[in-house]
Each structure stands twice: as structure tokens, then as C-alpha cells.
Amino acid sequence: NANGGTPGFELWRTDGTEANTQLFLDRTAGSGRSDPQNFIVANGKLFFTAAGGNLYATDGTTVGTTLLMTSQKSNYAMGVVGSTAYYYYADPPVGNTQSPGGTFWKTDGTSGGTAAFATWDKPFPPEFSTVFENTMFFMAGLGELYKIDPVTSTVAIVSGSPSGISGLTATANNLFFPTNFAPGDSQVLWVLDSATGTPRTVQSPQSASIATRPENLCVVNNTLYFSGTTAANGTELWKSDGTSAGTVMVKDINPGTASSGPFSLVAVGGSVFFDANDGASGFELWKSSGSAGNTVLLKDTVPGPASGNPKPFLDLNGLLLFTAVTVPQLWTSDGTGPGTMPYGTIPNGTAPNGSKTWIPLENSVVFAGEDSTVGREMFVVRFGTPPAAPVITAPVAVTSSLRPTVTWNAVGAITKYEIWINNRSTQQNRIIVEPVTGTAFTPTFDLGIGNFAVWVRTAGSTNAPPSPWSAQYNFRINAPVILNPVTPSPVNGFPLISWPALPGAVKYDVWIDRLDVPTSQILRDPNVTLTSLTPTTLPNGRYRVWVRGLAVDGSDGAWSAPQDFSSAQAPVITALLNPTFDTTPTVTWTAVNGAASYELYVRSINGNFKAFDQKNIVGTSFTWPILPAGPYEYWVRVTGSTVWSAPVALNTDGRTNVLTPIGSISDTTPNFSWQPVDGAVRYELWVDLQNPWTQKIVFQTSLTGTSFVSPSLPVGAYRTWVRAVSATNQFSPWSVPVDFTITGPTASLDVLPVKPSDDELLCGVLVSVFDRGESARTMEDGGADMQPVKAEHSPAALPLVLANPSIDEFIVQWMMNPMAEC
């Protein structure tokens, strides 16, 4: 159970190597936590609870991971009997009280084999669960002994059980537990008699040599070892076979009434190891095989009366692991004095807490540790002789590949390695730390340009530690930029030089030479931070460009392949954009960098003027000596260029163009607008209604602007003309006529047929402006009810009704008059 940041605390797995320490299962997406716990191994599967109390089983594969049952209750892993795992789920407390009880579950690792089998009605949950003679025993209630019947799956108290039990330890023949004779007495050792199935004290309560306060229980070769206390000998090492005669002190290590205080008993290879104080050497490492003669001080880790405080904790394939001295050091012992020696310093905060925190993994041990660099993480210690370090043979010192292959020599018959790559340019460490099978590795992503360092070592196995890391091997990636074809910019027509982003580049170096007038580095910019450049200062001509990337530390990539292009800028016409009365007009345009002269070309629209082509104009303006009145189109370009400016339409007779309105409109007060005319002081507007033909329905002769909003016009088709008048009272031709139609607002005009009476004639017109699809209505006799209008209503029943007009209403008006007045 570890916190990867995102995700939070989830299930991880490791084989003791960094590369294969990986997230195994994320049961809460994102940064949430499922907090897996209560691990049990049974029947080839790992059982655990997560995301509350959900029970899972896994065979070590994602596909083989199964949700067995769902729960949000607190739970406790009891253990395994045969191939069945047992769990207890506590009911939630009511108010501030303890849990009122719970439910026992068992599972064989399948959904069908997972079930609740018994309920529990006591406020104290099971503790110290232990398997003895294929039966699950546990302490609960007031510290009493209970068991789960393996046949009936019933839960019951063991008959004759004392209270106050503080732990359960099983040998092949006996189930031991410390408890009191009676409340207030010192604890003594009890045993469950396997013959009678009832508990009893191991020693007679009347015995003067009975050992009290049994602690640190440990089983070696079916014999129980523990620390026991008597008035005559203090606290010393004891052993028991479950009988009164077979329960004896092994040795009075600290002679007399003083205590040696045996502690941290661990069984390794048929002996028990522990720390004790003989009164002369302080607390040091001892070993016993069950007799006073073979109970010996194994190693005085701190010579003299000072204590090394060894803490034996783990049997690793017959090798004892323990910690000793004030600054925690890892020691190992093969059971002999010369074979007991320090192995290495333990990272801060990683002192072992029994075998639950240090886990044997074949010839290695993994544990949760902490240091100032990485914080609290998983560590591994491997025992054996490390192999030699590999020697890296590739890539070459400078490579253009963004994914260079790293190779190294094989070390013996080893096939598994680990590779570590740092980016020296960005100072980013561990960009790659991966396991590798074989002697070559190719990254699966682009490393980018820059400087890199790589190390390789053999992967540690559970039977041997990894080799030292190889010597640091440095290489540089100088991949080139790949240029896109240079094209004119769609924004301003200047050359657009662009390229795809180069991994690792933080900026780019652009180099441009001129070819037609040979010039090196006519433009050089080593600080381009985008992936494109549009040079606006290049004279028209032919050019060649190269681009390279630069890493954050300044190391450069290779130059791109050259790309040739031409810069052909067209001037932008800035004056003489409108019709004019001037027949000797002046046109101006923007300067093009490097242009020595310009060419102006004019074409007559109606053919009354020969095409005019003025070459070698020096400067950015030209005045025609005479340009007869009429319509024209003209362009400007740099002399020798193939790119003309955008064309400009020109009328030298002052004729303007109507801009609006055109087409169909619904606005009955249209806005008339037209192109301004240079030299005009006023304009005349003429509008005709075409059907029925009505001339000058709008006629304005003193308009000084270029727009006019008309008074309301009826629905119909129209034709518009505009002409300009100069300061000398010169009239331009009327513009080309422009037609438009006013359709008016959406409406309907309906005639309601009704039959007149003999002496009256009804002239009735119903005008209805509909909103929301409602039908026309009228009000009868001034009443409150609105009724649909029907054709058979008589005239007398339809008085004049005028409703208030609004957007949510309609107007119905009936007009009735005598025949003579109609």
C-alpha cells in the first residue's frame, strides 16, 4: 500500500528491483485512495480489502483480480485455515458506543465461495487469531478464548476459558497463551490441552518456581521459548513443551536475582536468537539451542559493558538479520561468532519492526525506509556478490537520432539490466529508468537535442544484488530542423519560413543568405522562440535559408537542409482609392525594401483610353499628365518583380457606386450609402418606385455625406441612382442603377366571408397580426369569454371590438355600416 501522488494510496507490487516496482491496481481513479490492507495469502492468491471494506482476491495479474464482496464496514484479517481465508466485519457503532457486533466471512477466492457464516453479538472484535490443529482460535470479549468449528463454521467460546488472555502462540501440539490465575494476579502461561480440549495452566499454581509474566513467546522445533520471571532468578530465558515438568528455565544468564531480560526472540535454523544482558557486556546478541551449555553470547557488538542493543528480527534462509548500535546498522549472523558481522548502515527511520515491515524475498529483503533525499519509500537489501559493471559501447558521442540506441557488453550470462538516463542540458534526472532484457535499449520517445548521460547495471535478482552502475557515458543529440517549403505569408505576402518544433529546442537560429546579389548572413537571428519567421526587411530577390535548434544550455542541433526562396513584395496602394473629378490624379503606395524603381499599369474599362504602362518610377507616387474622364483599373509593382499590387478601380469622371440597399430588405426606412468621390462637395440621391412606377419617391440634392436614411417607404420594388457634384459645380454621371425590394414586416391580410342581412350590407375586414400561432378572436356582447370568429355569425352579433395592441395580442376590428353609407 503506497501513495504514488496520483493515484493516492493504492496497491503496488515489487520483485525487489526499482524497474519492476509498479502500481498494480488503482481502485479509485485520480488522486483518491482505496487504501488496500488486511493482506492474507491463501490458496495461491492474495486477499485484501480496499475502498472501504471491499474484499478482493488476485493471482498477481490484473485479469485475475476479482471483487469478491462489497462493504464499507471496518474489517480484520483473521488468517487462513487450509485454503480458506477468514475475515471479520464489524458493524458501525451506534452514537459514541463501541461496535455492537459484526459478521464472520470466509472465502476460497471465488465469488461463489465467499460468504458470511456467523454473526457476532459482542462489542469486542476478535484479536490474536491463530490456527491450531486446523482450527481458527481467537481472543475476544473479556479476553476469553473462542474458536471457529472447521466443520459446522459455528463460533463458540472454548469451555473453561480464562479471561485476560494477551496473545496466542501455537506449536504442533499445544496452543499457549499468557493470562491470569484470577483478576489482579500476575500472568502465567496457559495451554489448551489438545487431548481434552480444555485450557489449563502449564505449571502448578502452587509451584514455588512458576514463571510469571511470560512474554516474547517464540517457537523453535515445536518447543516454546519465552522470557519468564521468578523471585529467585529475575527475568530469564525459559522453555516449555506444554507440561509442568517440561517447563524450565534454560539458563540464568545474569546470575542471581538480577535479570538478563531476554527480548526480541527469533527462531533461526533450530536455535533461538535474542538480546540479553549478562551484567558484564550490556544488552548484546545471544543464541540458545535449549540447554544452559549452548546458551551463549554470540557477539559483543559494542565491546565492554556498553550495550549494542541488537534487535533480531528476521530469518532469511537461515541467515539472521538484526540491527545493532545507536546509529542503526544492519547485521547478519550465520549462528557463529566470526560469522556475525555488520552488513551496512540502514537509512534513517528504517529500523525494523519485526518481520511485518521487513519482508524476505528469496535471497533479498524489502522494507519501508526513509532518507532525506527520497522520503519514505521501498528499499531492498540483496545478499551475495555483485557482478561486474557493464561497459557502454554506443551511441557515438554526437548523434543526430532523437531516439539513439544505447548498447553495452554482456556481463556473464546475465540477460536483465537496468538503464538510467539524465538530461544534462535541462538538469532533469531520471528521465528514463527502465528494465531491459538484452544488451541494447532504444527510447520509445524523442529525447530531444542536448547533452545526456547514461548508466547501465545488471538488474538485481532475488539471488544476487545488482552490479555497480557503469561508468557515466556522455553523448549529445544534434538532430536537425526539418524546414517546410517557404511560402508567401497569407497575412502580408512576405516569405513565411516555418518548421515543426524540434524536441529539446528552446529557441532557434535562423541564417539567410542572398543569392542574386551574393550576401552572406543578410539576416541572422539566433533567438527565434517560435517555429516560424516572416522576414519583412528582405529586398526583392533570391535567398537561401538554414535553421537549427538550440537547447536550454546552448548546445546546438545540426543545421537544416537549405531551402531556397524568393522575396517578391508588392507595394500597397495608399491614395487614389476612390472615384475622382481630377483627370491628373496622383497615386501613392508603400515603399518596398530594396526597391530602386516601380512600374504603374493602367487599363481602360470602356476602351476609350489606351493601356498605360509607366516604368522606372523613382519614388512612391506618380501623377498622370492627363487621364481622361472614364473608368479604369490600375496596379503597381517593383520593377522587375512578378508580383503586382491588388488592383484598384478608378473613375476620373467622379461617378460613384451605390453600396446599400441591395436585394430584398424588410426595413421600410432603408439606409442609402455610396462610395465617396474625391473632390465632391455634395451628392444627389434619386429613388424610383417601380410598380406602380413612381419617379423620385426619394430625391435629395444637397447631401454632404455618403449616406442617407430614408423616411418610411411602402412595400415594393425600387431603383436607386447617386451622382456627385464638385466644388466647381461639375456633375458626375449618375451611378449604375441598383435595384432593391422592400418586403415589409411579416403580416397577413384576410377577408372573412359573412352573409349580409336583407337590409344591411356588411363591409367587414379582419386584420390580424398573429403572434405565437394564435387564431383570430372576437368578444361577444362585451362578455369576458373570447370565442373564435366563425363565418356563419350574423352581422348583428359582431359589434366593433378594438383590443389593445401589443406583441402578445392582436387587433380585430369590425366595421359595420348601413348600406347607404357603405
SULWOLIN-V410685 format. One record per run of one state. SS is the DSSP state (h for helix, s for strand, l for the rest). FROM is the first residue (numbers start at 0). LEN is the number of residues. If there is no record, write none. Layout:
SS_FROM_LEN, SS_FROM_LEN
This chain:
l_0_1, s_1_2, l_3_5, s_8_5, l_13_8, s_21_4, l_25_11, s_36_6, l_42_2, s_44_6, l_50_3, s_53_5, l_58_6, s_64_5, l_69_5, s_74_7, l_81_2, s_83_7, l_90_11, s_101_6, l_107_6, s_113_7, l_120_6, s_126_6, l_132_2, s_134_6, l_140_3, s_143_5, l_148_6, s_154_3, l_157_11, s_168_2, l_170_4, s_174_6, l_180_6, s_186_6, l_192_6, s_198_3, l_201_10, s_211_9, l_220_2, s_222_8, l_230_3, s_233_7, l_240_7, s_247_4, l_251_11, s_262_6, l_268_2, s_270_7, l_277_5, s_282_6, l_288_7, s_295_4, l_299_11, s_310_6, l_316_2, s_318_6, l_324_4, s_328_5, l_333_6, s_339_6, l_345_8, h_353_3, l_356_1, s_357_4, l_361_2, s_363_8, l_371_3, s_374_8, l_382_9, s_391_3, l_394_3, s_397_2, l_399_5, s_404_4, l_408_7, s_415_8, l_423_4, s_427_10, l_437_2, s_439_3, l_442_7, s_449_9, l_458_2, s_460_1, l_461_2, s_463_1, l_464_8, s_472_5, l_477_5, s_482_1, l_483_3, s_486_2, l_488_6, s_494_5, l_499_7, s_506_8, l_514_4, s_518_10, l_528_3, s_531_2, l_533_7, s_540_10, l_550_5, s_555_1, l_556_6, s_562_5, l_567_5, s_572_3, l_575_3, s_578_2, l_580_5, s_585_4, l_589_8, s_597_7, l_604_7, s_611_6, l_617_3, s_620_3, l_623_7, s_630_8, l_638_9, s_647_4, l_651_6, s_657_3, l_660_2, s_662_3, l_665_5, s_670_4, l_674_2, s_676_2, l_678_1, s_679_11, l_690_2, s_692_11, l_703_3, s_706_3, l_709_6, s_715_11, l_726_4, s_730_1, l_731_6, s_737_5, l_742_5, s_747_3, l_750_10, s_760_1, l_761_4, s_765_3, l_768_8, s_776_3, l_779_6, s_785_3, l_788_6, h_794_3, l_797_19, s_816_1, l_817_5
